[in-house]
């Protein structure tokens, strides 16, 4: 920075803009003063060039509009096709899931029935086995009871016989001692 810039700093952007505006005015004035053609011719040339530029701008705008419409139409067609494809695929997936759900439900129902039948059959078999075992235990208990009663009778008879023998021994011992 030089000494003038340090002594007189630019305090805001508005000073810079004022400088650009004043410079632009001075440049325009200089261009008019040093122009090789009179002002009417320059204005006519500028008007012609402005007309040509306007026509070119309209032409480019028309081409851009046509291209944009074409591109929008293509995008719309592709989006419609894609939406149709997605909808069809979603419908297929829904149908597949629905069918699978029904098959699984049917399989579970069938399996549940088979399990119920198996449990019922097993329960019946167990009930029959318990009844048979109960009858066998009752019969064995009766037989054992009869055997115990017979053994008790035999033991009682044996004891009675032994008691009688002992009584006779005691009597004979007593008679022989007197």
Helices and strands as residue ranges (DSSP letters): H 3-7, H 13-33, H 39-177
